[in-house]
Amino acid sequence: MAVKYVFVTGGVVSGLGKGITAASLGRLLKARGYKVTMQKFDPYINIDPGTMNPIQHGEVFVTDDGTETDLDLGHYERFIDESLDKNSNVTTGKIYWTVLQKERHGDFGGGTVQVIPHITNEIKARFYRAKTPDEDRIAIIEVGGTVGDIESQPFLEAIRQFRQEAGYGNSVLIHVTLVPYLKASGELKTKPTQQSVKTLQGMGISPDVIVCRTEVELTPDIRGKIALFCNVPEEHVLQNLDVEYLYEAPLMMERERLAHVVCSCLKLPCPEAKLGGWRQMVEALKNPQSEITIALVGKYTQLHDAYLSVMEALKHGGIANRTKVQIKWVDSEQLKPSNLDETFAGADGILVPGGFGRRGTEGMILAAGYARTKKIPFLGICLGMQMAMVEFARNVLGFADANSSELVPETTHPVVDLMPEQNGVENLGGTLRLGTYPCVLDRESRAYRLYGTEQIEERHRHRFEVNNQYRDEFVKNGMVLSGISPDGRIVEMIELLEHPFFIGIQAHPEFKSRPNRAHPLFAGFVESAEEQGILRRAKALLMKRNHLSEPEAHRYLQKTSMDTGRTIVESAHMVAMLLPEE
């Protein structure tokens, strides 16, 4: 078999779900025993998205080897459950950078450097190559943007050349298009798809499969019309309907026989898919037994994709606990001491994610302090952990102006400071501490109990760290440094023992969470939030129905727990059942 190639392109408009279509196909092929790798070719001229504003582009996903990539790679990893690498995200910037370096080195022998053949050759060289001569694998390659974009043309030309060189039966092209539904006339319209395919054909490429994004089911007549005008078999016109839950997409595309069509084009057998585990996961997602609310306190709340992996990891934690996780979006810039009670009313947990820059950080500090003092489960990620350290330093250690030197260089108590190896670094792109690094956990910590192992590895993306000069002060005042780098130099995780759940982590655990294998920190966070939510609601009922104060309600639950031999959470659940809300 060697390597077979699946190219995924898009037409009409961006945001049609090429990435989800590609990822769904990857899951379906893996379920049939095939080895799969995935790549995203992005036409933008940036070298990578590492310096892009998250509000404009969404989150930056980080691979094990420290490559900053497009968020679609997160979808790929979550769907196919494979760790990708630097070869999995290629941009126009990377292509031109490489070609220009070769030109400066004299590799082209003084010849004129042109888009064809030099740029297209470099693009083709980036398509997945077998690591060994006998490696069997299917490479799924998505091209960003749409076929009408000027930036996409060199990539499409490279695909045209490559498919001819690869030979018949070794590649397939899937084109994702829009079939809009006009409510006024009650009609599905195929013209956008026809025009998109015509544009593609004008570049010398004909799609083998057309995946139609539509809100309304395609009728046989519509499928036949698209097949006729776009020169594909009718059974190769597939619909991609909206689904309630993202992880239903592979099951929907299985019903459309996507994998069968692709295998047929690639001259490969298509055995029965083993999707039992995936179906069970989707079933758990769709049928939760409880519901919680997590307040996500960030500075990029205008575009939720800026925290896409965090959102998905929370969802995974919910699946593991059969709990529906509702996210309450909290703009950290709007937080003030006077509105904390109102903002966090009904929140079962508080999460402060990563980010850069000073804007909104005072609100994050307030959120961490509220979670600490009100005993609300808290998870701080990267900047979120750093702001929790700043809050603790100000309000427990007594350092009123404590801060991160990234945010306030003149602070007299820089409890978070620049990593020593970052001194003198001027360029922003690709210079952070990136990728997977090991961490040793304190065997007495909650983190150790959650992970179940002493040494872990997580992906990082940061330039600042806990200032080691303040370590002893934090420990003396009750903070546990629960995760340390193997050389003892970097504080990787912190927690508070006298708290239901208060953990900060310098890394980004959300990048390694999977829908069918929730990350232990997110699973534990959701579990604790659910328990504390039950306690909070039971206390509120007791306070209202029995006219008790909050301490009295807590003591009532403790006594019930002792009398019945149940945990306090079980007792709270029992009280909630006996005293239903009016």
Disulfide bonds with the S-S distance in Angstrom:
none
